[in-house]
Amino acid sequence: ILNTFGLPDVLQFLYEAYASWRPIEEFQLDFGEFVTPYGAEVAESWLNQNYTRGSLYNVVQPFYHVGLRGVINPAPWITITLLAVNGWNNFVAPNDGKTGGVQFAFHGGPVNFSVGYLVGPEGAYDPSDPDDENGQMTHFVDAVVTVDLGDFDLVANGDFVAADVGLPQLDYLWGAMLGARYQVIPELGFGARGEYI
């Protein structure tokens, strides 16, 4: 359940809401709430290989961000996304820190890939501790590769999350997903997914 920090409860049902400014064709700036650019699966089940979403999507990856997003298209097949947000899955940041992120994506052929990085004070923090103003720094790395061969397509997704719990110690989690789908006819397809976390 989304913690809206006293804001109207209807915000837990908000999917996306942002204002955009596009000064030139190759650059767009968005401010508001938007879905995360990371991961191979999305909230809309019918756009994924399987109707259900996997553990990487549900356990490891962020769902949405609130803040500022810049999208740069230096070429038709390259997208660079920059984020300055209130962490992940937070409508209002629970601390004074901000989260920054970047993603580089190559698309436009049978093989597409993206790699991204997100860092910010996402870990638990102790408000009674004057040395712990913003919580533990959390680092998130995401990579996705897709191969589209017409009726047959493959997707691979890998994630690594590390929380700084005090040097030299890190808490970490990693996972990988491999999925495949074969479209027999437009109305019928078969998909399979395997994951390890």
Number of C-alpha atoms within 10 A of each C-alpha: 4 11 14 15 12 7 11 8 12 8 12 13 8 10 12 12 12 14 10 13 11 12 9 8 9 13 16 16 17 18 17 16 23 19 17 16 22 26 23 26 22 16 14 10 12 10 10 16 22 18 11 13 17 16 16 22 18 12 11 18 22 20 20 19 25 25 20 20 23 18 18 17 15 12 9 10 12 14 18 18 19 20 24 20 25 25 28 21 19 20 22 18 21 18 16 10 17 19 21 18 20 20 20 16 19 17 14 10 11 11 15 16 18 22 20 21 20 22 20 23 25 25 14 15 17 12 12 8 8 8 10 12 15 21 22 18 19 21 19 22 21 23 21 22 18 21 16 14 12 9 12 15 18 19 21 20 24 21 23 18 20 18 22 18 16 10 6 6 10 13 11 14 13 16 17 18 20 18 19 18 19 17 14 11 8 7 6 8 14 12 16 12 17 12 15 11 14
